[in-house]
């Protein structure tokens, strides 16, 4: 009898464990009906394009927080003296993580060429928007300085190429060409040695500006490798006339966005960049020893720069900048797990481009799709009778369109990054397809190279679908296309999901009626299974 009772207890205990495991494994993926209503409302005109620092952005944040509370997520935002009505016990936390951004915009800029001659100095004033364009900088400045030609503006001695070797650019204006050695000739010695990856790493303008700033330059002048960039259109009405004459579709409204940064950001570039029209670039080079075609051949063939000082010419420039602080907010909820010392994070940005010249940029795919998918997943996991294996944080990021600033703030001010955050799953644009993907079966998933286990997981889960996707599994290293970037920089395992660029990207035509709910449902099946697998078996970290 005693043996019978013991066997019965073992059987019941085993059955309970198996049932618990089965219930955890049976968290259903979202269906079309779980996310389409959310996606359509977030991308409706009521939300006014959800720009981060606008009324529409705050309305969207409030809506997302309401759904998190309704579906049983605990708040995971700010702590302390919370005045928001959407607080929850315990911890006296809000669903919102509030912070400020510094917004800045170039109000006015000027550029003039000063030439020395026996008769004295002559000044030639250039026209902004016609002869040159100015990159935004966070502070106003006025400078007058001599010129130094610094080739491509690349410093990579470890790769065998350095434009700054042997020249002094301190307190001077640096003239650089776009591109990198061998960029226009894939048969050249430079291309064979350096390749496309060199260009991705070193030819970005932001990288070139940081290098010039490090060497003490006052400003950067950018020209095309053949003598200039394309001419700038002098006025917007000309572009409208051209579009009308060609009987094209109604042109998209042009807009100039402000730039944003986080207070205390030490990665800011403070020197301006002036991009020249072809005519002005040729005028600037006239009478100098700079031979751009010869420089290109020399760099491509022998990896040698042609950097030199430019005598007899100076530039006078100014930039007037308007700056102000604006408030924004992330939205964060959490489902506590059995192991509260371990966390996984499911994130998507909810902001878009707002209203420009009276036209609403609805952003149905970018990224009402990702955030509605995130909320649908949160509902199913919060409503499941069994706790997940670990904490699951659900995040709706703001200011992704301003430079991934919402996720940047979280990374800088969250204490969970020191070992307890095992994986970040990011969803950005998961409801459309690229034009060439006529069957709607292509899916891009980015991971870090040390996480082959996540690639294997993605392939395994995808193979179980009735109609598997054609997967593009890529390395996110060095890429900053979405909010995965700040986590990947810190070697936190990431999986970022993306269904393809389309012709309506960043236009007012990105509307809900053009989305593909069936494709999005299939993507969320993969994401849902990834949550389960990574919560129970965290990916390797090296």
Protein Blocks (a to p, Z undefined) as FASTA:
>chain_A
ZZmmmmmmmmmmmmmmmmmmmmmmmoccddfklmmmmmmmmmmmklnoopaklmklmmmm
mmmmmmmmmnopacfbdehjdfbfbbcdehiiafbdcddddddddfbdcdddddddfkbc
cdddddehklpccdddfbdcddddddddehjopacfknopafkgoiafehiacdddedde
hklomkbmklmmnommlmmmmmpmklmmmmmmmnopabdcdddfkopacdddfbfklmmm
mmmmnopacddddddddddddehiakbcfbdcddddfklmmmmmgopabdfklmmmmmmm
nopafbdcdehiacddddddddddddddddddddddfblmbccdddddfbdebjaehiac
eklmlomkmmmmmmmmmmmmmmpmbdcfbdcdddddehklnoopmmmmmmmmccklnopa
mbdcddehjabccfklmnopaccddddfklmmlmmmmmmmmmmpmbdcddddddfehpaf
bmklmmmmnopacddddebdcfkgoiaklcfklpcfklmmmmmmmmmmmmmmmmmmccdd
ZZ
